[in-house]
Amino acid sequence: MRLMNALTLAAGMTTTRFFILDAEDIEFGTTWWFVYAGVSCFLVLFAGIMSGLTLGLMSLGLVELEILQRSGTSTEKKQAATILPVVKKQHQLLVTLLLCNAAAMEALPIYLDKIFHPFVAVVLSVTFVLAFGEVIPQAICSRYGLAVGANFVWLVRILMIICYPIAYPIGKILDTVLGHNDALFRRAQLKALVSIHGQEAGKGGELTHDETTIISGALDLTEKTAEEAMTPIESTFSLDVNSKLDWEAIGKILARGHSRVPVYSGNPKNIIGLLLVKSLLTVRAETETPVSAVSIRKIPRVPADMPLYDILNEFQKGSSHMAAVVKIKGKDKNTQPACDGEKFGESKVTMGIPN
């Protein structure tokens, strides 16, 4: 009975040994066994680096790197400057990293098969590649992609040279077919980005309500025209050129608090110029000086569809800080703002004053 148990135990141990090792496998403990085991560990590590760099480098857009290079910390500026030349070759970089990653993962089962049973080799290969070649590297590089990429950029350059005969042609084909992914933010996207970074969004942004309003307003200037931003002439305080600057008129001017008052002739829509309130310092209400006797400055006339940025550029020239908005018929596209006394061809009525 004891002999039967001993034979059964020996047979079980032999079966287990053959399950772990094939007859052609390298014997455990030999030099070649450790060589193959070391190569297998290197392949797992190399595949992990390639997988992590693929996610880390390819997730860094050219626009993001340029932003970091201009406005990041000193460390981020150096890291972005190091990575940017490599990332510019997007498709060649992608082919290089994927080619090296695939080569490492395909070679791993071959080396494991030399020291383990094929079934064990497959199980170990899948486990090591999944854990140490995919999950952990990608988890690290998705968070610290910039730092990891900057530290391994030397390795990437070497691999790009080695894989050049294969990666360069494929990269060029992808460049031709797909183009480069270097799109900038559109105006609406920039406005959304600014609003997300506002304190009111509750996402930890630093921009105040006033800052987000000013930035959003500046982005809208190109699309808005004078007609959209003007104050209607009916809502504007103005003076008749034939009126007198008596106590009542001066009181109304002071109550309004404006530094400039439009002056019209006959019809309130017929604006002929501007009266600077500071010029009234020498005017005495008792004398009831006519408005026409005071210096009246010319007021530019701008078409209703003129972009606000163009009007702002005109104001910055210093000739005036107020303009009369008019509707134009048969207006040329290259029409420039005109001052009082000049006409746009066939103009309609004065509509209002830009805010």
C-alpha positions in Angstrom: 0.0 0.0 0.0 2.8 2.4 0.9 4.5 1.5 -2.4 1.4 2.4 -4.3 1.2 5.8 -2.5 4.8 6.5 -3.2 4.4 5.7 -6.9 1.2 7.8 -7.1 3.0 10.8 -5.5 5.9 10.5 -7.8 3.7 10.3 -10.8 1.8 13.4 -9.6 5.0 15.3 -9.1 6.3 14.3 -12.5 3.0 15.4 -14.1 3.2 18.8 -12.3 6.8 19.2 -13.4 5.9 18.5 -17.0 3.0 20.9 -16.7 5.4 23.7 -15.6 8.3 22.6 -17.8 8.4 20.8 -21.2 11.1 18.4 -22.0 12.6 21.0 -24.4 12.5 23.8 -21.8 15.6 25.2 -20.2 16.3 23.8 -16.8 15.6 26.1 -13.9 18.7 27.5 -12.2 20.9 27.4 -15.2 22.6 30.5 -16.7 20.4 30.5 -19.8 17.3 30.3 -17.7 18.2 33.5 -15.9 19.2 35.1 -19.3 15.8 34.3 -20.8 14.0 35.4 -17.6 16.0 38.7 -17.7 15.1 39.3 -21.3 11.5 38.6 -20.5 11.5 41.2 -17.7 13.2 43.7 -20.0 10.5 43.1 -22.7 7.7 43.7 -20.2 9.4 46.9 -19.0 10.1 48.1 -22.5 6.5 47.4 -23.6 5.3 49.3 -20.6 7.4 52.3 -21.4 6.2 52.3 -25.0 2.6 52.0 -24.0 2.9 54.8 -21.5 4.8 57.1 -23.9 2.1 56.4 -26.6 -0.6 57.7 -24.3 1.5 60.4 -22.6 3.1 62.0 -25.7 0.2 61.6 -28.1 -2.2 63.2 -25.6 -0.1 66.4 -25.6 -1.3 68.6 -28.4 1.0 71.1 -30.1 -1.2 74.0 -28.8 -1.0 72.8 -25.2 2.8 72.4 -25.5 3.2 75.9 -26.9 1.0 77.3 -24.1 3.2 75.5 -21.5 6.3 76.7 -23.2 5.2 80.4 -23.0 3.3 80.5 -19.7 4.2 77.4 -17.7 6.6 77.2 -14.8 10.4 77.1 -15.5 10.3 73.3 -15.3 7.3 73.0 -17.6 8.9 75.4 -20.1 12.0 73.2 -20.3 10.0 70.0 -20.6 7.7 71.4 -23.2 10.6 72.7 -25.3 12.3 69.3 -25.1 9.2 67.4 -26.2 7.8 69.8 -28.8 10.2 68.9 -31.7 9.4 65.2 -31.3 5.6 65.7 -31.0 5.6 67.8 -34.2 6.2 64.5 -36.1 2.9 63.1 -34.8 2.3 60.2 -37.1 6.0 59.1 -37.3 6.1 59.2 -33.5 2.9 57.2 -33.2 4.1 54.5 -35.7 7.5 54.2 -33.9 6.0 53.7 -30.4 3.3 51.3 -31.6 5.9 49.3 -33.6 8.3 49.0 -30.7 5.4 48.1 -28.3 4.1 45.4 -30.6 7.6 43.9 -31.1 8.1 43.7 -27.4 4.7 42.1 -26.7 5.1 39.6 -29.5 8.6 38.6 -28.4 7.7 38.1 -24.8 5.8 34.8 -25.2 8.7 33.4 -27.3 11.2 33.8 -24.5 8.8 32.7 -21.8 8.1 29.6 -23.8 11.7 28.6 -23.4 11.6 28.5 -19.6 7.9 27.6 -19.0 5.2 25.3 -20.3 3.3 27.0 -23.2 0.2 27.4 -21.2 2.1 28.9 -18.3 4.0 31.2 -20.7 0.7 32.5 -22.2 -0.8 33.1 -18.7 2.3 34.9 -17.5 2.6 36.9 -20.7 -1.0 38.2 -20.6 -0.7 39.0 -16.8 2.6 40.8 -17.1 1.6 42.7 -20.2 -1.7 43.8 -18.8 -0.5 44.8 -15.4 3.0 46.1 -16.0 2.8 46.8 -19.7 -0.5 48.6 -20.0 -2.5 49.5 -16.9 0.3 50.9 -14.6 2.3 52.7 -17.3 -0.8 54.3 -18.8 -2.1 55.3 -15.4 1.2 57.1 -14.6 1.7 58.7 -18.0 -1.9 60.0 -18.2 -1.2 62.1 -15.1 2.5 62.8 -15.6 2.8 62.6 -19.3 4.8 65.8 -19.7 7.5 64.8 -17.1 7.7 61.2 -18.3 7.9 62.2 -21.9 10.7 64.8 -21.2 12.8 62.2 -19.3 12.4 59.5 -22.0 12.7 61.8 -25.1 16.3 60.6 -25.6 15.0 57.0 -25.9 12.3 58.1 -28.3 14.8 59.8 -30.6 16.9 56.7 -30.7 13.9 54.5 -31.5 12.7 56.9 -34.2 16.1 56.6 -35.9 16.1 52.8 -35.7 12.5 52.6 -37.0 13.0 55.3 -39.5 12.8 53.1 -42.6 9.4 51.8 -41.6 7.9 54.7 -39.5 8.8 57.6 -41.8 7.0 56.3 -44.9 3.9 55.3 -43.0 4.0 58.6 -41.1 4.1 60.5 -44.4 1.2 58.5 -45.8 -0.8 59.3 -42.6 0.1 63.0 -42.9 -1.2 63.1 -46.4 -4.4 61.1 -45.8 -5.3 62.5 -42.3 -3.4 65.7 -42.0 -2.0 67.2 -38.8 -4.1 67.6 -35.7 -3.0 71.1 -34.9 -6.4 72.8 -34.8 -6.8 75.9 -32.6 -9.8 76.8 -30.4 -12.7 78.5 -32.2 -14.1 81.7 -30.8 -17.1 79.9 -29.2 -14.8 77.4 -27.6 -12.6 80.1 -26.2 -15.6 81.7 -24.6 -16.7 78.4 -23.1 -13.2 77.8 -21.9 -13.1 81.2 -20.2 -16.5 80.7 -18.5 -15.3 77.3 -17.2 -12.3 79.0 -15.6 -14.5 81.5 -13.9 -15.0 81.4 -10.2 -18.8 81.2 -10.7 -18.4 77.9 -12.5 -17.3 76.2 -9.2 -14.5 74.2 -10.9 -11.6 76.0 -9.1 -11.1 78.7 -11.7 -9.4 82.0 -10.7 -11.1 84.4 -13.1 -13.6 86.8 -11.5 -17.0 87.6 -12.9 -15.7 91.0 -14.3 -12.7 89.3 -15.9 -14.8 86.7 -17.7 -17.3 89.4 -18.8 -14.5 91.5 -20.2 -12.8 88.6 -22.0 -16.1 87.4 -23.5 -17.0 90.9 -24.6 -13.7 91.3 -26.3 -14.2 88.0 -28.2 -17.6 89.3 -29.3 -16.3 92.6 -30.7 -15.4 91.1 -34.1 -18.8 89.7 -34.7 -20.8 92.6 -33.3 -21.5 95.7 -35.5 -22.1 99.3 -34.6 -25.9 98.9 -35.0 -25.9 96.2 -32.3 -23.9 98.3 -29.8 -25.3 101.8 -30.4 -27.6 103.9 -28.2 -30.7 104.9 -30.3 -30.8 108.6 -31.0 -34.2 108.8 -29.3 -32.5 107.8 -26.0 -29.6 110.2 -26.4 -29.4 113.6 -24.8 -28.6 116.2 -27.4 -28.8 120.0 -28.0 -30.1 122.1 -30.8 -27.5 124.2 -32.4 -29.9 127.2 -32.2 -30.7 126.7 -28.6 -29.2 128.8 -25.8 -26.9 127.8 -22.9 -29.0 129.2 -20.1 -29.3 127.9 -16.5 -31.8 125.3 -17.6 -29.7 123.9 -20.4 -26.5 123.9 -18.4 -28.4 122.2 -15.5 -29.5 119.4 -17.8 -26.0 119.0 -19.2 -24.5 118.7 -15.6 -27.3 116.3 -14.6 -26.6 114.0 -17.4 -22.9 113.8 -16.4 -21.6 113.3 -19.9 -18.3 114.7 -21.2 -19.7 115.1 -24.7 -23.1 116.2 -25.9 -24.3 115.6 -29.5 -25.5 118.8 -31.3 -28.1 118.7 -34.1 -29.6 121.1 -36.5 -33.4 121.2 -36.9 -34.1 117.4 -36.7 -32.6 115.5 -33.7 -31.5 112.9 -36.2 -29.4 115.4 -38.1 -26.3 115.3 -35.8 -23.8 117.9 -36.9 -21.1 117.7 -34.2 -20.2 117.4 -30.5 -20.1 119.9 -27.7 -17.3 119.3 -25.2 -18.7 120.0 -21.7 -15.3 121.3 -20.5 -15.6 124.1 -23.1 -18.5 125.4 -21.1 -16.2 126.5 -18.3 -15.9 129.9 -19.9 -19.6 130.2 -20.6 -21.8 132.2 -18.2 -25.4 131.1 -18.0 -26.6 134.7 -17.5 -25.5 135.7 -21.0 -27.5 132.8 -22.6 -24.8 132.1 -25.1 -26.1 130.3 -28.2 -24.8 126.7 -28.7 -23.6 127.8 -32.2 -21.2 130.3 -30.6 -19.4 127.6 -28.7 -16.7 125.4 -30.4 -18.4 122.4 -31.9 -16.2 119.4 -32.8 -16.9 117.3 -35.9 -18.4 113.8 -35.3 -17.4 110.8 -37.5 -20.2 108.9 -39.2 -19.9 105.2 -39.4 -22.0 102.6 -41.3 -24.4 100.5 -39.3 -22.7 97.3 -40.3 -19.2 98.4 -39.4 -17.5 96.0 -36.9 -16.8 97.3 -33.4 -13.1 96.6 -33.7 -12.9 99.0 -36.7 -14.7 101.6 -34.7 -12.4 101.1 -31.8 -9.4 101.6 -34.0 -10.9 104.8 -35.3 -11.5 106.0 -31.7 -7.9 105.2 -30.8 -6.6 107.7 -33.4 -7.8 110.4 -31.0 -10.0 112.4 -33.4 -13.2 111.5 -31.6 -14.6 109.2 -28.9 -18.1 109.2 -30.3 -19.6 108.5 -33.7 -22.9 108.8 -35.5 -24.2 105.5 -36.9 -26.0 105.7 -40.2 -27.6 103.3 -42.6 -26.1 103.3 -46.0 -27.6 102.5 -49.4 -25.3 101.3 -52.2 -22.3 101.6 -49.9 -18.9 100.3 -51.1 -17.3 97.5 -49.0 -14.2 99.6 -48.5 -16.0 102.7 -47.1 -14.1 104.5 -44.4 -15.6 106.5 -41.6 -16.5 110.1 -42.6 -16.6 113.2 -40.6 -19.3 115.9 -40.6 -19.6 117.4 -44.1 -18.6 114.2 -45.9 -21.1 111.8 -47.3 -21.1 108.1 -48.0 -22.9 108.3 -51.3 -26.5 107.7 -50.4 -27.0 107.8 -46.7 -30.3 107.4 -44.8 -30.9 108.9 -41.4 -28.7 109.0 -38.4 -29.6 106.1 -36.2 -27.7 106.4 -33.0 -24.5 106.8 -31.1 -22.2 103.8 -30.2 -22.2 103.0 -26.5 
